[in-house]
Structures are given as C-alpha cells and as structure tokens.
Amino acid sequence: MKKSFILIFVCLILLAGCSEQQQYIPKNNNGGTQDINTPNDSENSTPEPISGTNSNSSKHNTLPPVSTSSDVIEIKEKLFIAQTNDIYINPQDYLGKTLKYEGIFDSYYYDVTDTTYYYVIRYGPGCCGFDANAGFEVVWSGDYPNKNDWVEVIGVLEEFEEDGYKYLRLNLSSLVVLDTRGEEYVYQ
C-alpha cells in the first residue's frame, strides 16, 4: 500500500511539472536550446501554432512592470521569465507599449519559407534542465549583430500574422551590442 501511494505521488508530480498551456508561442530559434512547446526537430519543423488569448477568462494575472521610465517597460534579470511569460499570456495589456531588455542575439533560418527570424533571448529552465528560451522575436531596419552577441533592445511590441497564426515580436527602435554580458541563464 505504501509503495503504491509513493508511486502515485511521484507520477502526479511528474505530470504536474510538465503541463502545457497554449498561448502565444515564440517561434523556434534553433539556438542550441528549445523554446517551450516546440518540436525537438527544430530545423524541419513548421512554426508552432498559437491559440490566441484567453478571452473567456475574466481575471488577468498581470505582473506589474519590473521597471518603468518614460513609459518604457524595462525587463530586468531578476524577473525576466515571469515578465516575459506575463506578456505572452496577456498580450492585450502590452501591445503597442515600448519594452527594453538585454539578452543574447540569435537567429533561425526557416528553409520552407526562405525566411530568417531574429531573436533576443535568455536561457531558462524547463522540465528537463535548460530547454526553454525566454524573450521575443525582433525586427530591425539596421544591420543585425552576430549570433551570441549580448545586446540591449528597445522596441514596440506588436502582433503579426503569418500562415494564419498570430505571433508577437518587438519592432526595434534601438539595438546596441554591449561589452558586458548579463545573466544568460535566468530562473524567475
């Protein structure tokens, strides 16, 4: 009886730890780690569909901005994952607002559509170690930096549609390569 109880308890913990919630899902960036809810075969996969926002939910679990100055929401290291998750869960609260944060510059070439996607991310924990990224796709009118450069970005959060699915991205007004790197791996 005691062994059965322990076995059931362990199974419940394993199932609860890897639950999945469909919201806005960042596209795969093939940067050595995987985004949450994307297939393992990142080079041959199609962009992950999204299911929009929870419009039938009457309450939002919106976190206050980590730091604001002049109407710019600054995402800092301490609550990086919590703040980016809140933006993906409640995009209507952030669309059209200016975000500022630092992270690793990365890109992903999707051969099916002959398109390169650009990201500024940080590595975060997942079910099985560091298998998730937190951050946003970015678009920029200037030259892009090298992969793995540490950058600071400032841009307006926008929603766009591709192949019938909606995604979030940052339309940048500033992209600066920094000499000093912050925390690449964030936990909160």
Residue pairs with C-beta under 8 A, 6 or more apart in sequence:
17 127
18 127
20 37
22 37
22 50
22 51
23 50
23 51
23 53
23 54
23 88
23 89
24 50
24 53
24 88
24 89
24 91
24 166
24 167
24 168
25 35
25 36
25 37
25 38
25 48
25 49
25 50
25 88
25 167
26 35
26 88
26 119
26 133
26 135
26 136
26 137
26 167
26 168
27 35
27 38
27 47
27 48
27 108
27 110
27 117
27 137
27 167
28 34
28 35
28 38
28 39
28 42
28 45
28 47
28 48
28 108
29 35
29 106
29 107
29 108
29 117
29 119
29 121
29 133
30 42
30 43
30 108
30 109
31 104
31 106
31 108
31 119
31 121
31 133
31 147
33 123
33 130
33 131
33 132
33 133
34 40
34 42
34 126
34 131
34 132
34 133
35 48
35 132
35 133
36 126
36 132
37 48
38 45
38 48
39 45
39 48
42 108
43 111
46 112
46 163
47 110
47 162
47 163
47 165
47 167
49 165
50 165
50 166
50 167
52 166
53 89
53 90
53 91
53 92
54 89
60 90
60 93
61 86
61 89
61 90
62 86
62 90
62 93
63 79
63 82
63 83
63 86
65 73
65 74
65 83
66 73
66 74
66 75
66 76
66 78
66 79
66 83
67 73
67 74
67 76
68 74
71 97
71 98
72 98
72 99
72 100
72 154
73 94
73 97
73 98
73 99
73 100
74 99
74 100
74 101
75 83
75 84
75 99
75 100
75 101
76 101
77 122
77 182
77 183
77 186
78 188
79 188
80 101
80 122
80 124
80 134
80 186
80 188
81 122
81 124
81 134
81 186
81 187
81 188
82 188
84 134
84 135
84 136
85 134
87 93
87 94
87 99
87 136
87 157
87 168
88 168
91 157
91 159
91 168
94 157
95 157
95 158
95 159
96 156
96 157
96 158
97 156
97 157
98 154
98 155
98 156
98 157
98 173
99 136
99 153
99 154
99 155
99 156
99 157
99 170
100 152
100 153
100 154
101 120
101 135
101 152
101 153
102 120
102 150
102 151
102 152
102 153
102 178
102 182
103 120
103 121
103 122
103 135
103 150
103 151
103 153
103 182
104 120
104 121
104 122
104 123
104 135
104 148
104 149
104 150
104 151
104 184
105 118
105 119
105 120
105 144
105 145
105 146
105 147
105 148
105 149
105 150
105 151
105 177
106 118
106 119
106 120
106 121
106 147
106 148
107 116
107 117
107 118
107 119
107 144
107 147
108 116
108 117
108 119
109 115
109 116
109 117
110 116
110 117
117 137
118 137
118 138
118 139
118 140
118 144
119 133
119 135
119 136
119 137
119 138
120 135
120 136
120 138
120 151
120 153
120 170
121 133
121 134
121 135
121 136
122 133
122 134
122 135
122 183
122 184
122 185
122 186
123 130
123 132
123 133
123 134
123 184
123 185
123 186
124 130
124 132
124 133
124 134
124 185
124 186
124 187
125 132
125 187
126 132
130 185
134 186
136 157
136 168
136 169
136 170
137 167
137 168
137 169
137 170
138 153
138 155
138 169
138 170
138 171
138 172
138 175
139 169
139 170
139 171
139 172
140 172
140 175
141 172
142 175
144 175
145 151
145 175
145 177
149 177
150 177
150 178
150 179
150 180
150 181
150 182
151 175
151 176
151 177
151 178
152 174
152 175
152 176
152 178
153 170
153 172
153 174
153 175
153 176
154 172
154 173
154 174
155 170
155 171
155 172
155 173
155 174
156 170
156 171
156 173
157 168
157 169
157 170
158 168
158 169
158 170
158 171
159 166
159 167
159 168
160 166
160 167
160 169
161 167
